[in-house]
Amino acid sequence: MTHSPAAVDRPATPPARSPQPRFALRRMLRQSWLVAAGAVLGVVAAMAFTSAATPEYTSRASLQLSLAYSSSATDINQGAAYTRSEMLSYAELATSTTILQPVVRELGLTISPAALAGRLAVTTPPNTSVLHIAATDTSPRAAASIANAVAGSLSSYAVAHSPADDELGPLLTVTTIASASPPSSPSSPRLQVNLAAGLLLGLLAGVLAAMVRLRADTRLRTVADIAALTDAPVLGTLARRRPDHASQGVRLLAAALRHSLASDPSAALIVTPAARRAEVSGLTDELASTLTAIGLPAAAMVGDLGHRGTQAHTPDDAPALESFRAGLSKRQEEVDTVLVSAPSIAASADAAILGAFASGALVVVHAGAVRAEHLHAALQQLSAAGLPTRGIILDEARMSSAGTSEHGHSRAGLAARLRARMSTPRAKGGKAPVQSLQRG
C-alpha cells in the first residue's frame, strides 16, 4: 500500500481552553484538605489556649443614686435630671485613687490603686441613675469582695461630697440595689468563644495556605485536570514504570488509539511530550508494537531535526526533511499507522515542522511534571502550526495496587468498555482480526 505523506486530511482541532476557571476550581477543591486541616488546628489551638489560661471570675455590684428629699414634683424631676447628668462623673470617679486607696487598705491588697483600677469595669446604662461596678480576679470570693468594697467607698464619697442642707442633710443618697456575690463559673477563658475564634482563624489560615499553594502549583496529575483544560480526548493513562501496570496500560492506550483511528487508519501521528525535557521515543516504540499486536500494523520513527527553540525551518533543513519524507513514505507503504516521536514543541520546532507530513499529534503529559499553562501553550502552538491534537496520553500517573489511577478510573472497567465498543473484529487487506483485550 502506498500513502503520500504530503497529502494529509486533518480533523478539526479541539480547542485548548484557558486554565481558568474550571481547572482553578478543581484545584481549589483538591486543596480542601488544607482548609480542613487549618480548621482542626485552629480548634486544637483554641482548646490548648483555653486549658492553659488561668480562670478569672467577675462579680458585679450595682448602685442607684437619687435625691434624699424633695418638696415638689418639680424638685423630683430636676433632681432626677441632676443625678443622671452626674452618672458619668461618678463612673470615672469609681476608678480613681481617691476611691480605690481605701479599698486597698480595707482588703489588705498588695497591689496599687492603679493596678486595681485595671481589674474594674464601671458602666452606667443610658438615661438612668444606676451604676454597675464589676471586679475581676482569679478568686471568685476576692472578685465579690472588691466589687462590694469599691461600691461602698464610692457611696461614702458621693454622700460626703454631695450638696447638703443644714437641716435635711446631704442632697444625694446612694442605694445598693445589688450586692456582689462570688460567681460559680469563670468569666474567662470562654471556651465556646475561643473555639469559634480558633475555627474561624484556622479556616482563614487554611484558605490562605490553599491559595498560596494554588498559585505555586499548577501541575497536572489526573485525567480530570486535563479534561478541565482541553476538549482533546485523553486516550490512556499509563502507570509509573512498574511491570505489573505498564503493559496493561499500553494495551488499553493502543486499543483506544486504534478506535480513534477507525475512520482513518492510514495516519502519521507526531508523538510529542508537553514537558520540555521529556523523552517519548521509548513509549512510541512500545505503542507501535502494541498496535501491531492488536491488529493495526504500525511502525515508529524518530523525528529530530536538531532544532532547539521554536524558530521556523531554514534551507539547511531541506536534506533532513527530504530524508524524513522518504523514510515516512517507505514506512507508510509497509504499515497503516506511523508514529513519529518528536521533541517537545516547547523546546524544539521539530514537531511543528514535521507536522506538515502528519495528520495529527499525540501529546504526552507526564503526571506531576507538566503545568497547566505549559500544556495550554503546547496545544496552542500545535494548533497554530496547523497540527490538530488527536489525543493526550497521561504518563507516569500514580496507580493504586488495585489498578486504579488517582482520578478514580479502573483499568479493568475501561477495558470492558473498550471491548464492548470493539466487539466486531476489523480485518483489512488480509490482516489478522483485532484480538480481544484480556486483563493482564
LINHU-V826112 format. One record per helix or strand of 2 or more residues. SS is the DSSP state (A for helix, B for strand). FROM is the first residue (numbers start at 0). TO is the last residue. If there is no record, write none. Layout:
BEGIN
ss={SS;SS}
from={FROM;FROM}
to={TO;TO}
END
This chain:
BEGIN
ss={A;A;B;A;A;A;B;B;A;B;B;B;A;A;B;A;B;A;B;A;B;A;B;A;B;B;A}
from={21;31;55;72;96;112;119;129;139;163;168;171;190;222;233;242;267;280;297;314;336;349;359;371;388;403;410}
to={29;51;66;92;106;116;122;136;159;164;169;177;215;226;238;259;272;292;302;333;341;356;365;383;396;404;420}
END
